């Protein structure tokens, strides 16, 4: 089973070949956005994405992201999540 963890895109490079900075459970990490970027990468800043092994697999809305984080926390897959 593969699980995507929601993360919020904080910044992007000039094109899809540069890693985006995504906050996943309070940790900032580099993520490849090539699979979800359909134009100017700057349009992804502030968006939520599902991250799996360093790749953004899909763009999701904030409600789905928060629900997924809470579900993962409840099954013991995550530490308690800080929501802003």
C-alpha positions as CSV (number, residue, x, y, z in Angstrom):
1,X,0.0,0.0,0.0
2,X,1.3,3.5,-0.9
3,X,0.3,6.4,1.2
4,X,0.6,10.0,0.1
5,X,1.2,12.5,2.9
6,X,-0.3,16.0,2.4
7,X,2.1,18.9,2.2
8,X,1.8,22.6,1.5
9,X,3.9,24.1,-1.3
10,X,5.9,26.9,0.1
11,X,8.1,27.9,-2.8
12,X,9.0,26.7,-6.3
13,X,11.9,27.1,-8.8
14,X,11.7,28.7,-12.2
15,X,10.6,25.5,-13.9
16,X,9.4,22.0,-13.1
17,X,12.9,20.6,-13.2
18,X,13.8,22.4,-9.9
19,X,12.6,21.1,-6.6
20,X,9.8,22.8,-4.8
21,X,9.9,23.4,-1.0
22,X,7.0,21.7,0.6
23,X,6.1,21.6,4.3
24,X,5.1,18.1,5.3
25,X,4.0,17.6,8.9
26,X,6.0,20.6,10.0
27,X,9.2,19.6,8.1
28,X,10.3,21.4,5.0
29,X,11.6,19.2,2.2
30,X,12.4,19.2,-1.5
31,X,9.7,17.7,-3.6
32,X,9.6,17.1,-7.4
33,X,6.5,18.8,-8.8
34,X,6.8,17.7,-12.4
35,X,3.8,15.3,-12.2
36,X,1.4,17.9,-11.0
37,X,2.5,21.2,-12.6
38,X,0.4,22.2,-15.6
39,X,1.9,25.6,-16.4
40,X,3.7,28.2,-14.4
41,X,5.1,26.5,-11.2
42,X,4.4,29.7,-9.3
43,X,0.7,28.7,-9.5
44,X,1.4,25.8,-7.0
45,X,2.6,28.1,-4.2
46,X,0.1,27.8,-1.4
47,X,-1.5,24.7,-2.8
48,X,-1.7,21.3,-1.0
49,X,-0.2,18.2,-2.7
50,X,0.0,14.6,-1.8
51,X,3.6,13.6,-1.5
52,X,5.0,10.1,-1.9
53,X,8.7,9.3,-2.0
54,X,9.7,12.9,-2.9
55,X,7.1,13.4,-5.6
56,X,4.0,15.5,-5.6
57,X,1.4,12.9,-6.9
58,X,-1.7,15.1,-7.0
59,X,-3.0,18.5,-6.0
60,X,-5.7,18.4,-3.3
61,X,-7.8,21.0,-1.5
62,X,-7.0,22.1,2.1
63,X,-10.1,20.3,3.6
64,X,-9.0,17.0,2.1
65,X,-5.4,17.6,3.3
66,X,-6.5,18.3,6.9
67,X,-8.9,15.3,6.9
68,X,-6.1,13.0,5.6
69,X,-3.6,14.3,8.2
70,X,-6.1,13.8,11.0
71,X,-6.9,10.2,9.8
72,X,-3.2,9.4,9.6
73,X,-2.7,10.8,13.1
74,X,-5.6,8.6,14.4
75,X,-4.2,5.4,13.1
76,X,-0.8,6.2,14.5
77,X,0.9,7.0,11.3
78,X,1.8,10.6,12.3
79,X,2.7,12.6,15.3
80,X,0.0,15.1,16.3
81,X,-0.5,17.6,13.5
82,X,-0.2,21.3,14.1
83,X,-2.9,23.2,12.1
84,X,-2.7,26.9,11.4
